Amino acid sequence: MTVRESGRGRGALLSVRAEGRSQAADLALALVFAGVDRSALSRVGAVRAGVRRAFGPWAEASY
């Protein structure tokens, strides 16, 4: 299953290509993960997301 995104914002389009046998669950997962920030799913991305979550409110309160 391959999902490609083209465009930005409201004009974004997803192109889905299934090779071989695919089930509805495969399509649903592919579309869900297309809309998710996948950088937080890697180890480095998880650390960055944790730091942002921890210090984000502090940075906003310091203005």
N, CA, C and O atoms as a GROMACS GRO file, in nm:
protein
  252
    1MET      N    1   0.085  -0.116   0.000
    1MET     CA    2   0.000   0.000   0.000
    1MET      C    3   0.091   0.123   0.000
    1MET      O    4   0.179   0.136   0.085
    2THR      N    5   0.068   0.211  -0.095
    2THR     CA    6   0.145   0.334  -0.106
    2THR      C    7   0.050   0.452  -0.104
    2THR      O    8  -0.048   0.456  -0.180
    3VAL      N    9   0.078   0.548  -0.016
    3VAL     CA   10  -0.003   0.669  -0.008
    3VAL      C   11   0.089   0.787  -0.034
    3VAL      O   12   0.191   0.802   0.032
    4ARG      N   13   0.054   0.870  -0.130
    4ARG     CA   14   0.132   0.990  -0.160
    4ARG      C   15   0.043   1.112  -0.147
    4ARG      O   16  -0.074   1.112  -0.184
    5GLU      N   17   0.103   1.216  -0.092
    5GLU     CA   18   0.030   1.341  -0.074
    5GLU      C   19   0.084   1.444  -0.171
    5GLU      O   20   0.205   1.457  -0.188
    6SER      N   21  -0.006   1.516  -0.234
    6SER     CA   22   0.035   1.625  -0.322
    6SER      C   23  -0.043   1.749  -0.283
    6SER      O   24  -0.160   1.741  -0.245
    7GLY      N   25   0.021   1.862  -0.294
    7GLY     CA   26  -0.043   1.987  -0.257
    7GLY      C   27  -0.028   2.017  -0.109
    7GLY      O   28   0.028   1.938  -0.033
    8ARG      N   29  -0.079   2.132  -0.070
    8ARG     CA   30  -0.070   2.175   0.070
    8ARG      C   31  -0.202   2.236   0.113
    8ARG      O   32  -0.280   2.284   0.030
    9GLY      N   33  -0.226   2.232   0.241
    9GLY     CA   34  -0.345   2.295   0.297
    9GLY      C   35  -0.473   2.232   0.246
    9GLY      O   36  -0.485   2.110   0.237
   10ARG      N   37  -0.568   2.318   0.213
   10ARG     CA   38  -0.698   2.269   0.167
   10ARG      C   39  -0.691   2.202   0.032
   10ARG      O   40  -0.780   2.124  -0.003
   11GLY      N   41  -0.588   2.230  -0.046
   11GLY     CA   42  -0.575   2.171  -0.179
   11GLY      C   43  -0.500   2.038  -0.180
   11GLY      O   44  -0.469   1.986  -0.287
   12ALA      N   45  -0.471   1.983  -0.062
   12ALA     CA   46  -0.395   1.859  -0.056
   12ALA      C   47  -0.479   1.741  -0.104
   12ALA      O   48  -0.598   1.730  -0.073
   13LEU      N   49  -0.416   1.655  -0.180
   13LEU     CA   50  -0.481   1.536  -0.232
   13LEU      C   51  -0.398   1.414  -0.195
   13LEU      O   52  -0.275   1.421  -0.191
   14LEU      N   53  -0.465   1.303  -0.168
   14LEU     CA   54  -0.397   1.178  -0.140
   14LEU      C   55  -0.416   1.084  -0.257
   14LEU      O   56  -0.526   1.071  -0.312
   15SER      N   57  -0.309   1.019  -0.295
   15SER     CA   58  -0.313   0.918  -0.399
   15SER      C   59  -0.279   0.784  -0.333
   15SER      O   60  -0.173   0.769  -0.273
   16VAL      N   61  -0.370   0.687  -0.344
   16VAL     CA   62  -0.352   0.558  -0.279
   16VAL      C   63  -0.336   0.451  -0.386
   16VAL      O   64  -0.414   0.445  -0.481
   17ARG      N   65  -0.234   0.368  -0.369
   17ARG     CA   66  -0.210   0.258  -0.463
   17ARG      C   67  -0.192   0.130  -0.384
   17ARG      O   68  -0.106   0.122  -0.296
   18ALA      N   69  -0.271   0.031  -0.415
   18ALA     CA   70  -0.264  -0.098  -0.348
   18ALA      C   71  -0.207  -0.200  -0.445
   18ALA      O   72  -0.255  -0.214  -0.558
   19GLU      N   73  -0.106  -0.271  -0.401
   19GLU     CA   74  -0.046  -0.377  -0.482
   19GLU      C   75  -0.073  -0.509  -0.413
   19GLU      O   76  -0.051  -0.522  -0.293
   20GLY      N   77  -0.121  -0.605  -0.486
   20GLY     CA   78  -0.152  -0.734  -0.426
   20GLY      C   79  -0.286  -0.729  -0.356
   20GLY      O   80  -0.370  -0.644  -0.384
   21ARG      N   81  -0.304  -0.822  -0.263
   21ARG     CA   82  -0.431  -0.828  -0.190
   21ARG      C   83  -0.432  -0.728  -0.076
   21ARG      O   84  -0.339  -0.723   0.005
   22SER      N   85  -0.535  -0.649  -0.071
   22SER     CA   86  -0.550  -0.549   0.036
   22SER      C   87  -0.689  -0.564   0.096
   22SER      O   88  -0.786  -0.597   0.028
   23GLN      N   89  -0.694  -0.541   0.225
   23GLN     CA   90  -0.822  -0.546   0.294
   23GLN      C   91  -0.861  -0.404   0.335
   23GLN      O   92  -0.781  -0.311   0.325
   24ALA      N   93  -0.984  -0.390   0.380
   24ALA     CA   94  -1.033  -0.258   0.422
   24ALA      C   95  -0.950  -0.203   0.537
   24ALA      O   96  -0.927  -0.083   0.544
   25ALA      N   97  -0.904  -0.290   0.627
   25ALA     CA   98  -0.822  -0.244   0.740
   25ALA      C   99  -0.690  -0.186   0.691
   25ALA      O  100  -0.641  -0.089   0.747
   26ASP      N  101  -0.632  -0.245   0.586
   26ASP     CA  102  -0.508  -0.192   0.530
   26ASP      C  103  -0.528  -0.051   0.476
   26ASP      O  104  -0.446   0.038   0.500
   27LEU      N  105  -0.636  -0.031   0.406
   27LEU     CA  106  -0.668   0.100   0.351
   27LEU      C  107  -0.692   0.201   0.462
   27LEU      O  108  -0.645   0.315   0.456
   28ALA      N  109  -0.766   0.159   0.566
   28ALA     CA  110  -0.797   0.249   0.677
   28ALA      C  111  -0.669   0.291   0.749
   28ALA      O  112  -0.652   0.409   0.780
   29LEU      N  113  -0.580   0.197   0.776
   29LEU     CA  114  -0.454   0.231   0.844
   29LEU      C  115  -0.367   0.322   0.757
   29LEU      O  116  -0.306   0.416   0.808
   30ALA      N  117  -0.362   0.296   0.629
   30ALA     CA  118  -0.283   0.380   0.540
   30ALA      C  119  -0.334   0.524   0.540
   30ALA      O  120  -0.256   0.618   0.542
   31LEU      N  121  -0.466   0.540   0.538
   31LEU     CA  122  -0.522   0.675   0.538
   31LEU      C  123  -0.506   0.744   0.672
   31LEU      O  124  -0.484   0.865   0.677
   32VAL      N  125  -0.517   0.670   0.782
   32VAL     CA  126  -0.496   0.729   0.914
   32VAL      C  127  -0.352   0.778   0.928
   32VAL      O  128  -0.329   0.890   0.972
   33PHE      N  129  -0.256   0.693   0.890
   33PHE     CA  130  -0.116   0.732   0.903
   33PHE      C  131  -0.077   0.840   0.803
   33PHE      O  132   0.024   0.907   0.824
   34ALA      N  133  -0.152   0.858   0.698
   34ALA     CA  134  -0.124   0.968   0.604
   34ALA      C  135  -0.151   1.103   0.670
   34ALA      O  136  -0.088   1.203   0.634
   35GLY      N  137  -0.246   1.107   0.764
   35GLY     CA  138  -0.280   1.233   0.830
   35GLY      C  139  -0.211   1.255   0.963
   35GLY      O  140  -0.238   1.354   1.031
   36VAL      N  141  -0.122   1.165   1.001
   36VAL     CA  142  -0.055   1.172   1.131
   36VAL      C  143   0.086   1.225   1.112
   36VAL      O  144   0.151   1.199   1.011
   37ASP      N  145   0.134   1.300   1.211
   37ASP     CA  146   0.273   1.344   1.211
   37ASP      C  147   0.358   1.224   1.248
   37ASP      O  148   0.371   1.190   1.366
   38ARG      N  149   0.417   1.159   1.150
   38ARG     CA  150   0.490   1.035   1.173
   38ARG      C  151   0.628   1.058   1.232
   38ARG      O  152   0.692   0.961   1.273
   39SER      N  153   0.677   1.180   1.238
   39SER     CA  154   0.809   1.204   1.292
   39SER      C  155   0.815   1.168   1.440
   39SER      O  156   0.921   1.131   1.491
   40ALA      N  157   0.703   1.179   1.511
   40ALA     CA  158   0.701   1.144   1.653
   40ALA      C  159   0.704   0.993   1.674
   40ALA      O  160   0.718   0.948   1.788
   41LEU      N  161   0.690   0.913   1.569
   41LEU     CA  162   0.692   0.769   1.583
   41LEU      C  163   0.833   0.712   1.585
   41LEU      O  164   0.851   0.595   1.621
   42SER      N  165   0.934   0.790   1.548
   42SER     CA  166   1.072   0.743   1.556
   42SER      C  167   1.128   0.780   1.693
   42SER      O  168   1.069   0.861   1.764
   43ARG      N  169   1.239   0.723   1.729
   43ARG     CA  170   1.298   0.749   1.861
   43ARG      C  171   1.339   0.896   1.876
   43ARG      O  172   1.309   0.959   1.977
   44VAL      N  173   1.406   0.949   1.775
   44VAL     CA  174   1.448   1.089   1.779
   44VAL      C  175   1.326   1.181   1.779
   44VAL      O  176   1.323   1.280   1.851
   45GLY      N  177   1.228   1.149   1.698
   45GLY     CA  178   1.107   1.229   1.693
   45GLY      C  179   1.031   1.226   1.823
   45GLY      O  180   0.972   1.326   1.863
   46ALA      N  181   1.031   1.111   1.891
   46ALA     CA  182   0.963   1.101   2.020
   46ALA      C  183   1.031   1.188   2.125
   46ALA      O  184   0.964   1.250   2.207
   47VAL      N  185   1.163   1.194   2.121
   47VAL     CA  186   1.236   1.280   2.215
   47VAL      C  187   1.204   1.426   2.187
   47VAL      O  188   1.179   1.503   2.279
   48ARG      N  189   1.205   1.464   2.060
   48ARG     CA  190   1.173   1.604   2.025
   48ARG      C  191   1.031   1.640   2.067
   48ARG      O  192   1.008   1.748   2.120
   49ALA      N  193   0.937   1.549   2.042
   49ALA     CA  194   0.798   1.576   2.080
   49ALA      C  195   0.785   1.588   2.231
   49ALA      O  196   0.709   1.672   2.279
   50GLY      N  197   0.857   1.505   2.306
   50GLY     CA  198   0.853   1.513   2.452
   50GLY      C  199   0.908   1.644   2.504
   50GLY      O  200   0.852   1.704   2.596
   51VAL      N  201   1.018   1.689   2.445
   51VAL     CA  202   1.077   1.818   2.486
   51VAL      C  203   0.981   1.931   2.454
   51VAL      O  204   0.961   2.021   2.536
   52ARG      N  205   0.921   1.928   2.336
   52ARG     CA  206   0.824   2.034   2.300
   52ARG      C  207   0.705   2.033   2.394
   52ARG      O  208   0.657   2.138   2.436
   53ARG      N  209   0.657   1.914   2.428
   53ARG     CA  210   0.542   1.903   2.517
   53ARG      C  211   0.577   1.954   2.657
   53ARG      O  212   0.495   2.018   2.723
   54ALA      N  213   0.699   1.925   2.701
   54ALA     CA  214   0.740   1.965   2.836
   54ALA      C  215   0.764   2.115   2.846
   54ALA      O  216   0.726   2.177   2.944
   55PHE      N  217   0.828   2.173   2.744
   55PHE     CA  218   0.868   2.314   2.751
   55PHE      C  219   0.780   2.406   2.670
   55PHE      O  220   0.799   2.527   2.674
   56GLY      N  221   0.684   2.354   2.597
   56GLY     CA  222   0.595   2.437   2.516
   56GLY      C  223   0.514   2.535   2.599
   56GLY      O  224   0.512   2.654   2.568
   57PRO      N  225   0.446   2.489   2.705
   57PRO     CA  226   0.369   2.583   2.788
   57PRO      C  227   0.458   2.687   2.857
   57PRO      O  228   0.418   2.802   2.873
   58TRP      N  229   0.580   2.646   2.896
   58TRP     CA  230   0.672   2.741   2.961
   58TRP      C  231   0.713   2.848   2.863
   58TRP      O  232   0.721   2.966   2.900
   59ALA      N  233   0.739   2.812   2.739
   59ALA     CA  234   0.780   2.910   2.638
   59ALA      C  235   0.665   3.007   2.609
   59ALA      O  236   0.689   3.126   2.588
   60GLU      N  237   0.541   2.958   2.607
   60GLU     CA  238   0.428   3.045   2.581
   60GLU      C  239   0.402   3.139   2.697
   60GLU      O  240   0.360   3.253   2.676
   61ALA      N  241   0.427   3.093   2.821
   61ALA     CA  242   0.401   3.174   2.939
   61ALA      C  243   0.508   3.280   2.961
   61ALA      O  244   0.485   3.375   3.035
   62SER      N  245   0.624   3.266   2.897
   62SER     CA  246   0.732   3.360   2.920
   62SER      C  247   0.722   3.486   2.835
   62SER      O  248   0.804   3.577   2.852
   63TYR      N  249   0.627   3.495   2.745
   63TYR     CA  250   0.613   3.615   2.661
   63TYR      C  251   0.553   3.730   2.738
   63TYR      O  252   0.534   3.838   2.684
   0.00000   0.00000   0.00000
